[in-house]
Amino acid sequence: MGTDGVNSWARQKVGILWGVKNYNQMAIVADISSEKKHESIACQWFNQKEILALLPTVEGRFSMVLSLPIAIGQKLMAEKKDVFNDYLNTITKKRFGNLKLASDLSFVNLSLSTVDSYVGKRIALVGDSAHTIHPLAGLGLNLGIYDLMSLFNHCDWFCDDKVNFDPGDKKKLKDYNSDRLKKVLLVQHSLDFLVDFFGSSGKYVSSFRGFGLNFVDKIPIVKKNLILRARSTF
């Protein structure tokens, strides 16, 4: 099983093809402290140049993911902490009071990556060794977990017949490949559209984007259905 990440040695060893779309963006991550309690509320802000996500943690802080163009991100990371804090407070409009960095900054360059097959001879790829996506929806970990669930189900890893048990069976791996290829590609293409949509700068696109977000936020049944869809299996 290949679980060795984006630069997978296992994937390269069996000759599985790997395609990459570079977003020319980076995700800056850090722990954030807030003046007000987060009350277990997660928030996300979408702007033309950046997408900011704050995820509450059990320590009373936020885990921050800030996606933005590489040039802007590199400049921001070189600034003093006070400048970075002001940047966050401007975006959030102090929704949780003053925000401050509570850890060092780290980052990763963002891209959409996919393979032509999730399997090779007696090997299956899962997680980042098979796919990467933009973090705007926070689905990267979820996709990896569903990879494992699908692999376990199709390869009968929980069967009682240990004598004839063969998780590397060609047909079982083929079934796993068929299942994950179509489901992950659907998620990737959907998120890729959203990345382009939120990154567009046209006047009408910006107005439509704002209208759409406000519409979803104010119509409970629409919001509920979107949440249920996001929780579904993929």
LUMNU-353049 format. One record per residue (C-alpha): residue in one letter; x, y, z. Coordinates in steps of 0.02 Angstrom, whole numbers, plus 50000, padded with zeros to 5 digits. Layout:
<nodes>
AXYZ
...
</nodes>
This chain:
<nodes>
M500005000050000
G500725016849947
T500435029650083
D502055039550064
G501355056450014
V501455068249866
N503205062949813
S502755044549828
W504205032549798
A502955018249784
R501995027049645
Q503575030549547
K504235012849572
V502725004749488
G502625017949350
I500925025649390
L500745042149297
W500535058149400
G499775074449336
V499895091249424
K498985107949405
N499935121549498
Y498805134649578
N500265146649608
Q499595148149785
M500215143449956
A499325138550117
I500015146450275
V499585136950433
A499765141650617
D498895141450785
I497925157150826
S497345163950994
S495785174751004
E495155188051122
K493425180151126
K493035161651152
H492745152350990
E491275142251062
S491725127950944
I491275138550792
A492265136350630
C492285150950508
Q492905154350333
W493145170550237
F493225171250047
N494065185849960
Q494765187749786
K496565186149845
E496405174849996
I495355161650082
L495495161050271
A494875146450375
L494865146050565
L494535129050644
P494235128150833
T495355116750936
V495125108851107
E496485120151178
G495355135251152
R496335141451003
F496055141050815
S496995131150685
M497225143150539
V497365139350353
L497665154750246
S497705151650058
L498375165549948
P499525169049799
I501325163849830
A502045181349804
I500865189049931
G501095174650052
Q502995175550050
K502945194250082
L501705191950225
M502745178250307
A504255189750306
E503315203250403
K503315205250592
K501985196150694
D501015212250727
V500825215050540
F500195197250515
N498975199250660
D498295215350584
Y498085206250418
L497015192950501
N495975205550599
T495625215350441
I494955199850353
T493915193750501
K493335211050555
K493715205150732
R492335192050730
F493195184050880
G494015199850945
N495875202550918
L496765187650840
K498595184050874
L499845171350813
A500125157750943
S501415147450848
D502705148550711
L502105149550531
S502295135250409
F501695133350230
V501425121750084
N501235125849899
L499525121349829
S499125110749678
L497855098649609
S498665081749579
T497955065449514
V498495048549446
D497975038449295
S497705023349409
Y497585020349596
V498345003049580
G499834993949507
K500414975949519
R499944970949697
I499954988849758
A498625001949796
L498875020549823
V497935030249957
G497915048350016
D499145061149950
S500115048049853
A498575046849740
H497815064349745
T497955081949814
I496645095749817
H496475113949867
P496105115750054
L494645127950032
A493385114350081
G494485104850203
L494195088150115
G495975081750092
L495995070950249
N494215064950216
L494695058550043
G496155048950116
I495045040950249
Y493775035650117
D495205028450013
L495625016950158
M493815012250189
S493565007950005
L495184997849999
F494724987950154
N492974984350087
H493504979049912
C494994968749970
D494054959550108
W495334963950240
F494094959050376
C493644941950304
D493764926350413
D494554915450278
K496394918750317
V496994903950212
N496364910850046
F496514929150096
D497414939149961
P497244958249974
G498304960149817
D497084950649706
K496984959149535
K495084959749528
K494944966949704
L496184980649664
K495284984249501
D493644986749596
Y494514998549717
N495255008349573
S493565010249485
D492735016049646
R494005029249696
L494465036249525
K492715042449484
K492285048649659
V493905058049690
L493915065749516
L492155072549547
V492745081049708
Q494325087549625
H493425095149476
S492105102949588
L493405111149700
D494455116449551
F492935125849484
L492705134449654
V494545139449659
D494365147849489
F492675155349536
F493295163449697
G494885169149612
S493985178249470
S494075197149476
G492725202649353
K491415214849416
Y489935203649374
V490775187949439
S491145196649604
S489345202649621
F488645185449579
R489845177349703
G489275188849843
F487445186149800
G487665167249799
L488525166549968
N487235177950048
F485815167849971
V486485151450041
D486795159350211
K485015166150226
I484035151050163
P484115137450299
I483505123150189
V484835126650057
K486205127850188
K485605111850272
N485615102050108
L487365108050066
I487995102750238
L487185085550218
R487985083750047
A489685088450117
R489495074750248
S489065061350121
T490245047650063
F491455052049923
</nodes>
